[in-house]
Amino acid sequence: MSVNKKIGHAVVRNRLKRQVRAIIDSTFNKEQNLDMIVIVRNKFLEQDYETNLKDFKYLLNKINKEK
């Protein structure tokens, strides 16, 4: 997982990575074999965890509908 240095200092980037990992762990089954690239944008910083989780689930459902 990678977060661009333009997002913030190391502490901020590490916090974002922890949040993204938590969102992914709560959303996916361990049995699913998926390769995914998650790009964290500045908007992610401005929102709370619950909003980010809701947005991530919305995007995941959108991806699954297209299959």
PDB file of N, CA, C and O in Angstrom:
ATOM      1  N   MET A   1       0.852  -1.162   0.000  1.00  0.00           N
ATOM      2  CA  MET A   1       0.000   0.000   0.000  1.00  0.00           C
ATOM      3  C   MET A   1       0.901   1.229   0.000  1.00  0.00           C
ATOM      4  O   MET A   1       1.937   1.269   0.663  1.00  0.00           O
ATOM      5  N   SER A   2       0.481   2.206  -0.749  1.00  0.00           N
ATOM      6  CA  SER A   2       1.285   3.402  -0.897  1.00  0.00           C
ATOM      7  C   SER A   2       0.402   4.639  -0.811  1.00  0.00           C
ATOM      8  O   SER A   2      -0.686   4.682  -1.387  1.00  0.00           O
ATOM      9  N   VAL A   3       0.883   5.642  -0.086  1.00  0.00           N
ATOM     10  CA  VAL A   3       0.195   6.931   0.001  1.00  0.00           C
ATOM     11  C   VAL A   3       1.201   8.002  -0.389  1.00  0.00           C
ATOM     12  O   VAL A   3       2.316   8.036   0.132  1.00  0.00           O
ATOM     13  N   ASN A   4       0.810   8.861  -1.291  1.00  0.00           N
ATOM     14  CA  ASN A   4       1.684   9.898  -1.826  1.00  0.00           C
ATOM     15  C   ASN A   4       2.146  10.863  -0.728  1.00  0.00           C
ATOM     16  O   ASN A   4       1.392  11.158   0.199  1.00  0.00           O
ATOM     17  N   LYS A   5       3.369  11.346  -0.834  1.00  0.00           N
ATOM     18  CA  LYS A   5       3.911  12.278   0.153  1.00  0.00           C
ATOM     19  C   LYS A   5       3.204  13.623   0.134  1.00  0.00           C
ATOM     20  O   LYS A   5       3.314  14.392   1.089  1.00  0.00           O
ATOM     21  N   LYS A   6       2.481  13.919  -0.939  1.00  0.00           N
ATOM     22  CA  LYS A   6       1.728  15.172  -1.010  1.00  0.00           C
ATOM     23  C   LYS A   6       0.550  15.179  -0.045  1.00  0.00           C
ATOM     24  O   LYS A   6       0.017  16.242   0.272  1.00  0.00           O
ATOM     25  N   ILE A   7       0.140  14.009   0.422  1.00  0.00           N
ATOM     26  CA  ILE A   7      -1.001  13.903   1.331  1.00  0.00           C
ATOM     27  C   ILE A   7      -0.670  14.500   2.691  1.00  0.00           C
ATOM     28  O   ILE A   7      -1.521  15.157   3.290  1.00  0.00           O
ATOM     29  N   GLY A   8       0.530  14.292   3.190  1.00  0.00           N
ATOM     30  CA  GLY A   8       0.879  14.825   4.505  1.00  0.00           C
ATOM     31  C   GLY A   8       2.168  14.203   5.010  1.00  0.00           C
ATOM     32  O   GLY A   8       2.867  13.491   4.289  1.00  0.00           O
ATOM     33  N   HIS A   9       2.460  14.490   6.266  1.00  0.00           N
ATOM     34  CA  HIS A   9       3.652  13.942   6.905  1.00  0.00           C
ATOM     35  C   HIS A   9       3.479  12.451   7.157  1.00  0.00           C
ATOM     36  O   HIS A   9       2.401  11.900   6.935  1.00  0.00           O
ATOM     37  N   ALA A  10       4.533  11.806   7.616  1.00  0.00           N
ATOM     38  CA  ALA A  10       4.534  10.358   7.815  1.00  0.00           C
ATOM     39  C   ALA A  10       3.440   9.914   8.783  1.00  0.00           C
ATOM     40  O   ALA A  10       2.819   8.871   8.577  1.00  0.00           O
ATOM     41  N   VAL A  11       3.202  10.684   9.823  1.00  0.00           N
ATOM     42  CA  VAL A  11       2.179  10.315  10.801  1.00  0.00           C
ATOM     43  C   VAL A  11       0.806  10.291  10.140  1.00  0.00           C
ATOM     44  O   VAL A  11       0.020   9.375  10.380  1.00  0.00           O
ATOM     45  N   VAL A  12       0.518  11.271   9.323  1.00  0.00           N
ATOM     46  CA  VAL A  12      -0.770  11.353   8.626  1.00  0.00           C
ATOM     47  C   VAL A  12      -0.896  10.213   7.626  1.00  0.00           C
ATOM     48  O   VAL A  12      -1.943   9.571   7.548  1.00  0.00           O
ATOM     49  N   ARG A  13       0.151   9.958   6.867  1.00  0.00           N
ATOM     50  CA  ARG A  13       0.115   8.885   5.872  1.00  0.00           C
ATOM     51  C   ARG A  13      -0.065   7.524   6.532  1.00  0.00           C
ATOM     52  O   ARG A  13      -0.814   6.689   6.024  1.00  0.00           O
ATOM     53  N   ASN A  14       0.605   7.287   7.653  1.00  0.00           N
ATOM     54  CA  ASN A  14       0.472   6.013   8.355  1.00  0.00           C
ATOM     55  C   ASN A  14      -0.942   5.840   8.909  1.00  0.00           C
ATOM     56  O   ASN A  14      -1.487   4.737   8.884  1.00  0.00           O
ATOM     57  N   ARG A  15      -1.535   6.919   9.406  1.00  0.00           N
ATOM     58  CA  ARG A  15      -2.911   6.850   9.896  1.00  0.00           C
ATOM     59  C   ARG A  15      -3.871   6.489   8.759  1.00  0.00           C
ATOM     60  O   ARG A  15      -4.786   5.685   8.936  1.00  0.00           O
ATOM     61  N   LEU A  16      -3.649   7.092   7.602  1.00  0.00           N
ATOM     62  CA  LEU A  16      -4.479   6.788   6.437  1.00  0.00           C
ATOM     63  C   LEU A  16      -4.333   5.329   6.028  1.00  0.00           C
ATOM     64  O   LEU A  16      -5.321   4.667   5.708  1.00  0.00           O
ATOM     65  N   LYS A  17      -3.108   4.831   6.038  1.00  0.00           N
ATOM     66  CA  LYS A  17      -2.888   3.434   5.677  1.00  0.00           C
ATOM     67  C   LYS A  17      -3.596   2.495   6.649  1.00  0.00           C
ATOM     68  O   LYS A  17      -4.180   1.494   6.235  1.00  0.00           O
ATOM     69  N   ARG A  18      -3.547   2.816   7.937  1.00  0.00           N
ATOM     70  CA  ARG A  18      -4.248   1.994   8.929  1.00  0.00           C
ATOM     71  C   ARG A  18      -5.750   2.007   8.679  1.00  0.00           C
ATOM     72  O   ARG A  18      -6.403   0.968   8.771  1.00  0.00           O
ATOM     73  N   GLN A  19      -6.301   3.176   8.363  1.00  0.00           N
ATOM     74  CA  GLN A  19      -7.728   3.270   8.091  1.00  0.00           C
ATOM     75  C   GLN A  19      -8.108   2.473   6.848  1.00  0.00           C
ATOM     76  O   GLN A  19      -9.114   1.765   6.849  1.00  0.00           O
ATOM     77  N   VAL A  20      -7.320   2.583   5.803  1.00  0.00           N
ATOM     78  CA  VAL A  20      -7.621   1.852   4.566  1.00  0.00           C
ATOM     79  C   VAL A  20      -7.535   0.352   4.816  1.00  0.00           C
ATOM     80  O   VAL A  20      -8.383  -0.399   4.332  1.00  0.00           O
ATOM     81  N   ARG A  21      -6.531  -0.101   5.560  1.00  0.00           N
ATOM     82  CA  ARG A  21      -6.424  -1.523   5.892  1.00  0.00           C
ATOM     83  C   ARG A  21      -7.634  -1.992   6.682  1.00  0.00           C
ATOM     84  O   ARG A  21      -8.158  -3.075   6.426  1.00  0.00           O
ATOM     85  N   ALA A  22      -8.084  -1.188   7.642  1.00  0.00           N
ATOM     86  CA  ALA A  22      -9.255  -1.548   8.442  1.00  0.00           C
ATOM     87  C   ALA A  22     -10.508  -1.621   7.578  1.00  0.00           C
ATOM     88  O   ALA A  22     -11.329  -2.521   7.752  1.00  0.00           O
ATOM     89  N   ILE A  23     -10.658  -0.688   6.655  1.00  0.00           N
ATOM     90  CA  ILE A  23     -11.805  -0.698   5.747  1.00  0.00           C
ATOM     91  C   ILE A  23     -11.774  -1.945   4.867  1.00  0.00           C
ATOM     92  O   ILE A  23     -12.800  -2.599   4.675  1.00  0.00           O
ATOM     93  N   ILE A  24     -10.615  -2.271   4.339  1.00  0.00           N
ATOM     94  CA  ILE A  24     -10.491  -3.445   3.477  1.00  0.00           C
ATOM     95  C   ILE A  24     -10.751  -4.720   4.268  1.00  0.00           C
ATOM     96  O   ILE A  24     -11.436  -5.619   3.778  1.00  0.00           O
ATOM     97  N   ASP A  25     -10.218  -4.815   5.482  1.00  0.00           N
ATOM     98  CA  ASP A  25     -10.436  -6.005   6.307  1.00  0.00           C
ATOM     99  C   ASP A  25     -11.906  -6.192   6.658  1.00  0.00           C
ATOM    100  O   ASP A  25     -12.388  -7.323   6.718  1.00  0.00           O
ATOM    101  N   SER A  26     -12.620  -5.101   6.891  1.00  0.00           N
ATOM    102  CA  SER A  26     -14.032  -5.219   7.263  1.00  0.00           C
ATOM    103  C   SER A  26     -14.937  -5.434   6.059  1.00  0.00           C
ATOM    104  O   SER A  26     -16.091  -5.828   6.226  1.00  0.00           O
ATOM    105  N   THR A  27     -14.446  -5.187   4.858  1.00  0.00           N
ATOM    106  CA  THR A  27     -15.273  -5.259   3.659  1.00  0.00           C
ATOM    107  C   THR A  27     -15.116  -6.569   2.906  1.00  0.00           C
ATOM    108  O   THR A  27     -16.105  -7.107   2.410  1.00  0.00           O
ATOM    109  N   PHE A  28     -13.913  -7.095   2.806  1.00  0.00           N
ATOM    110  CA  PHE A  28     -13.644  -8.266   1.978  1.00  0.00           C
ATOM    111  C   PHE A  28     -13.574  -9.541   2.807  1.00  0.00           C
ATOM    112  O   PHE A  28     -13.241  -9.524   3.992  1.00  0.00           O
ATOM    113  N   ASN A  29     -13.901 -10.649   2.141  1.00  0.00           N
ATOM    114  CA  ASN A  29     -13.678 -11.971   2.722  1.00  0.00           C
ATOM    115  C   ASN A  29     -12.225 -12.347   2.504  1.00  0.00           C
ATOM    116  O   ASN A  29     -11.608 -11.943   1.519  1.00  0.00           O
ATOM    117  N   LYS A  30     -11.694 -13.109   3.414  1.00  0.00           N
ATOM    118  CA  LYS A  30     -10.299 -13.540   3.282  1.00  0.00           C
ATOM    119  C   LYS A  30     -10.131 -14.542   2.142  1.00  0.00           C
ATOM    120  O   LYS A  30      -9.031 -14.704   1.613  1.00  0.00           O
ATOM    121  N   GLU A  31     -11.233 -15.224   1.757  1.00  0.00           N
ATOM    122  CA  GLU A  31     -11.157 -16.225   0.698  1.00  0.00           C
ATOM    123  C   GLU A  31     -11.115 -15.614  -0.700  1.00  0.00           C
ATOM    124  O   GLU A  31     -10.742 -16.291  -1.658  1.00  0.00           O
ATOM    125  N   GLN A  32     -11.494 -14.349  -0.826  1.00  0.00           N
ATOM    126  CA  GLN A  32     -11.512 -13.721  -2.141  1.00  0.00           C
ATOM    127  C   GLN A  32     -10.093 -13.455  -2.615  1.00  0.00           C
ATOM    128  O   GLN A  32      -9.266 -12.916  -1.880  1.00  0.00           O
ATOM    129  N   ASN A  33      -9.830 -13.837  -3.842  1.00  0.00           N
ATOM    130  CA  ASN A  33      -8.528 -13.567  -4.448  1.00  0.00           C
ATOM    131  C   ASN A  33      -8.681 -12.363  -5.367  1.00  0.00           C
ATOM    132  O   ASN A  33      -9.130 -12.491  -6.506  1.00  0.00           O
ATOM    133  N   LEU A  34      -8.311 -11.217  -4.872  1.00  0.00           N
ATOM    134  CA  LEU A  34      -8.447  -9.989  -5.636  1.00  0.00           C
ATOM    135  C   LEU A  34      -7.152  -9.211  -5.616  1.00  0.00           C
ATOM    136  O   LEU A  34      -6.421  -9.214  -4.625  1.00  0.00           O
ATOM    137  N   ASP A  35      -6.881  -8.552  -6.714  1.00  0.00           N
ATOM    138  CA  ASP A  35      -5.810  -7.573  -6.776  1.00  0.00           C
ATOM    139  C   ASP A  35      -6.485  -6.227  -6.933  1.00  0.00           C
ATOM    140  O   ASP A  35      -7.304  -6.036  -7.831  1.00  0.00           O
ATOM    141  N   MET A  36      -6.144  -5.296  -6.065  1.00  0.00           N
ATOM    142  CA  MET A  36      -6.810  -4.012  -6.091  1.00  0.00           C
ATOM    143  C   MET A  36      -5.806  -2.909  -5.810  1.00  0.00           C
ATOM    144  O   MET A  36      -4.893  -3.068  -5.000  1.00  0.00           O
ATOM    145  N   ILE A  37      -5.989  -1.810  -6.480  1.00  0.00           N
ATOM    146  CA  ILE A  37      -5.186  -0.619  -6.225  1.00  0.00           C
ATOM    147  C   ILE A  37      -6.115   0.432  -5.635  1.00  0.00           C
ATOM    148  O   ILE A  37      -7.138   0.773  -6.229  1.00  0.00           O
ATOM    149  N   VAL A  38      -5.755   0.938  -4.472  1.00  0.00           N
ATOM    150  CA  VAL A  38      -6.546   1.966  -3.804  1.00  0.00           C
ATOM    151  C   VAL A  38      -5.722   3.242  -3.802  1.00  0.00           C
ATOM    152  O   VAL A  38      -4.611   3.272  -3.273  1.00  0.00           O
ATOM    153  N   ILE A  39      -6.265   4.284  -4.391  1.00  0.00           N
ATOM    154  CA  ILE A  39      -5.593   5.577  -4.429  1.00  0.00           C
ATOM    155  C   ILE A  39      -6.296   6.498  -3.448  1.00  0.00           C
ATOM    156  O   ILE A  39      -7.486   6.781  -3.589  1.00  0.00           O
ATOM    157  N   VAL A  40      -5.554   6.963  -2.458  1.00  0.00           N
ATOM    158  CA  VAL A  40      -6.121   7.832  -1.431  1.00  0.00           C
ATOM    159  C   VAL A  40      -5.992   9.276  -1.895  1.00  0.00           C
ATOM    160  O   VAL A  40      -4.898   9.745  -2.211  1.00  0.00           O
ATOM    161  N   ARG A  41      -7.112   9.968  -1.930  1.00  0.00           N
ATOM    162  CA  ARG A  41      -7.150  11.374  -2.333  1.00  0.00           C
ATOM    163  C   ARG A  41      -7.286  12.268  -1.099  1.00  0.00           C
ATOM    164  O   ARG A  41      -7.525  11.782   0.006  1.00  0.00           O
ATOM    165  N   ASN A  42      -7.131  13.570  -1.299  1.00  0.00           N
ATOM    166  CA  ASN A  42      -7.213  14.518  -0.192  1.00  0.00           C
ATOM    167  C   ASN A  42      -8.574  14.505   0.492  1.00  0.00           C
ATOM    168  O   ASN A  42      -8.666  14.778   1.689  1.00  0.00           O
ATOM    169  N   LYS A  43      -9.628  14.192  -0.249  1.00  0.00           N
ATOM    170  CA  LYS A  43     -10.972  14.150   0.323  1.00  0.00           C
ATOM    171  C   LYS A  43     -11.058  13.128   1.453  1.00  0.00           C
ATOM    172  O   LYS A  43     -11.822  13.310   2.400  1.00  0.00           O
ATOM    173  N   PHE A  44     -10.277  12.059   1.354  1.00  0.00           N
ATOM    174  CA  PHE A  44     -10.252  11.020   2.375  1.00  0.00           C
ATOM    175  C   PHE A  44      -9.852  11.603   3.728  1.00  0.00           C
ATOM    176  O   PHE A  44     -10.366  11.180   4.764  1.00  0.00           O
ATOM    177  N   LEU A  45      -8.942  12.566   3.722  1.00  0.00           N
ATOM    178  CA  LEU A  45      -8.488  13.205   4.958  1.00  0.00           C
ATOM    179  C   LEU A  45      -9.592  14.018   5.616  1.00  0.00           C
ATOM    180  O   LEU A  45      -9.679  14.077   6.843  1.00  0.00           O
ATOM    181  N   GLU A  46     -10.427  14.637   4.812  1.00  0.00           N
ATOM    182  CA  GLU A  46     -11.444  15.559   5.321  1.00  0.00           C
ATOM    183  C   GLU A  46     -12.640  14.841   5.921  1.00  0.00           C
ATOM    184  O   GLU A  46     -13.400  15.442   6.682  1.00  0.00           O
ATOM    185  N   GLN A  47     -12.823  13.563   5.591  1.00  0.00           N
ATOM    186  CA  GLN A  47     -13.989  12.824   6.058  1.00  0.00           C
ATOM    187  C   GLN A  47     -13.631  11.927   7.225  1.00  0.00           C
ATOM    188  O   GLN A  47     -12.465  11.589   7.431  1.00  0.00           O
ATOM    189  N   ASP A  48     -14.654  11.540   7.994  1.00  0.00           N
ATOM    190  CA  ASP A  48     -14.415  10.624   9.104  1.00  0.00           C
ATOM    191  C   ASP A  48     -14.423   9.179   8.604  1.00  0.00           C
ATOM    192  O   ASP A  48     -14.731   8.909   7.443  1.00  0.00           O
ATOM    193  N   TYR A  49     -14.082   8.274   9.493  1.00  0.00           N
ATOM    194  CA  TYR A  49     -13.940   6.862   9.134  1.00  0.00           C
ATOM    195  C   TYR A  49     -15.240   6.284   8.594  1.00  0.00           C
ATOM    196  O   TYR A  49     -15.230   5.575   7.587  1.00  0.00           O
ATOM    197  N   GLU A  50     -16.361   6.578   9.250  1.00  0.00           N
ATOM    198  CA  GLU A  50     -17.648   6.022   8.834  1.00  0.00           C
ATOM    199  C   GLU A  50     -18.021   6.459   7.418  1.00  0.00           C
ATOM    200  O   GLU A  50     -18.532   5.657   6.636  1.00  0.00           O
ATOM    201  N   THR A  51     -17.774   7.705   7.092  1.00  0.00           N
ATOM    202  CA  THR A  51     -18.070   8.205   5.747  1.00  0.00           C
ATOM    203  C   THR A  51     -17.168   7.539   4.720  1.00  0.00           C
ATOM    204  O   THR A  51     -17.626   7.162   3.641  1.00  0.00           O
ATOM    205  N   ASN A  52     -15.899   7.392   5.045  1.00  0.00           N
ATOM    206  CA  ASN A  52     -14.969   6.719   4.127  1.00  0.00           C
ATOM    207  C   ASN A  52     -15.358   5.260   3.916  1.00  0.00           C
ATOM    208  O   ASN A  52     -15.269   4.748   2.800  1.00  0.00           O
ATOM    209  N   LEU A  53     -15.789   4.591   4.980  1.00  0.00           N
ATOM    210  CA  LEU A  53     -16.231   3.205   4.874  1.00  0.00           C
ATOM    211  C   LEU A  53     -17.460   3.108   3.977  1.00  0.00           C
ATOM    212  O   LEU A  53     -17.538   2.226   3.122  1.00  0.00           O
ATOM    213  N   LYS A  54     -18.414   4.007   4.169  1.00  0.00           N
ATOM    214  CA  LYS A  54     -19.623   4.018   3.348  1.00  0.00           C
ATOM    215  C   LYS A  54     -19.279   4.257   1.879  1.00  0.00           C
ATOM    216  O   LYS A  54     -19.817   3.584   1.000  1.00  0.00           O
ATOM    217  N   ASP A  55     -18.392   5.207   1.608  1.00  0.00           N
ATOM    218  CA  ASP A  55     -17.983   5.499   0.234  1.00  0.00           C
ATOM    219  C   ASP A  55     -17.266   4.311  -0.405  1.00  0.00           C
ATOM    220  O   ASP A  55     -17.478   4.010  -1.580  1.00  0.00           O
ATOM    221  N   PHE A  56     -16.416   3.637   0.373  1.00  0.00           N
ATOM    222  CA  PHE A  56     -15.689   2.482  -0.145  1.00  0.00           C
ATOM    223  C   PHE A  56     -16.650   1.347  -0.495  1.00  0.00           C
ATOM    224  O   PHE A  56     -16.503   0.704  -1.534  1.00  0.00           O
ATOM    225  N   LYS A  57     -17.628   1.103   0.370  1.00  0.00           N
ATOM    226  CA  LYS A  57     -18.610   0.056   0.092  1.00  0.00           C
ATOM    227  C   LYS A  57     -19.442   0.405  -1.140  1.00  0.00           C
ATOM    228  O   LYS A  57     -19.772  -0.473  -1.936  1.00  0.00           O
ATOM    229  N   TYR A  58     -19.779   1.678  -1.297  1.00  0.00           N
ATOM    230  CA  TYR A  58     -20.518   2.115  -2.483  1.00  0.00           C
ATOM    231  C   TYR A  58     -19.718   1.834  -3.748  1.00  0.00           C
ATOM    232  O   TYR A  58     -20.260   1.312  -4.722  1.00  0.00           O
ATOM    233  N   LEU A  59     -18.433   2.176  -3.741  1.00  0.00           N
ATOM    234  CA  LEU A  59     -17.584   1.928  -4.907  1.00  0.00           C
ATOM    235  C   LEU A  59     -17.419   0.436  -5.184  1.00  0.00           C
ATOM    236  O   LEU A  59     -17.397   0.013  -6.341  1.00  0.00           O
ATOM    237  N   LEU A  60     -17.306  -0.349  -4.136  1.00  0.00           N
ATOM    238  CA  LEU A  60     -17.177  -1.794  -4.302  1.00  0.00           C
ATOM    239  C   LEU A  60     -18.445  -2.376  -4.928  1.00  0.00           C
ATOM    240  O   LEU A  60     -18.363  -3.223  -5.817  1.00  0.00           O
ATOM    241  N   ASN A  61     -19.605  -1.932  -4.474  1.00  0.00           N
ATOM    242  CA  ASN A  61     -20.860  -2.398  -5.065  1.00  0.00           C
ATOM    243  C   ASN A  61     -20.968  -1.977  -6.520  1.00  0.00           C
ATOM    244  O   ASN A  61     -21.474  -2.731  -7.351  1.00  0.00           O
ATOM    245  N   LYS A  62     -20.500  -0.792  -6.830  1.00  0.00           N
ATOM    246  CA  LYS A  62     -20.518  -0.305  -8.207  1.00  0.00           C
ATOM    247  C   LYS A  62     -19.624  -1.165  -9.101  1.00  0.00           C
ATOM    248  O   LYS A  62     -19.985  -1.468 -10.238  1.00  0.00           O
ATOM    249  N   ILE A  63     -18.468  -1.554  -8.590  1.00  0.00           N
ATOM    250  CA  ILE A  63     -17.561  -2.422  -9.341  1.00  0.00           C
ATOM    251  C   ILE A  63     -18.187  -3.797  -9.556  1.00  0.00           C
ATOM    252  O   ILE A  63     -18.109  -4.356 -10.649  1.00  0.00           O
ATOM    253  N   ASN A  64     -18.805  -4.337  -8.509  1.00  0.00           N
ATOM    254  CA  ASN A  64     -19.397  -5.668  -8.611  1.00  0.00           C
ATOM    255  C   ASN A  64     -20.584  -5.704  -9.566  1.00  0.00           C
ATOM    256  O   ASN A  64     -20.826  -6.733 -10.197  1.00  0.00           O
ATOM    257  N   LYS A  65     -21.321  -4.621  -9.688  1.00  0.00           N
ATOM    258  CA  LYS A  65     -22.451  -4.557 -10.618  1.00  0.00           C
ATOM    259  C   LYS A  65     -21.991  -4.555 -12.058  1.00  0.00           C
ATOM    260  O   LYS A  65     -22.702  -5.047 -12.934  1.00  0.00           O
ATOM    261  N   GLU A  66     -20.813  -4.011 -12.322  1.00  0.00           N
ATOM    262  CA  GLU A  66     -20.293  -3.925 -13.689  1.00  0.00           C
ATOM    263  C   GLU A  66     -19.782  -5.275 -14.188  1.00  0.00           C
ATOM    264  O   GLU A  66     -19.639  -5.461 -15.396  1.00  0.00           O
ATOM    265  N   LYS A  67     -19.507  -6.209 -13.299  1.00  0.00           N
ATOM    266  CA  LYS A  67     -18.962  -7.514 -13.711  1.00  0.00           C
ATOM    267  C   LYS A  67     -19.973  -8.342 -14.414  1.00  0.00           C
ATOM    268  O   LYS A  67     -19.675  -9.464 -14.824  1.00  0.00           O
TER     269      LYS A  67
END
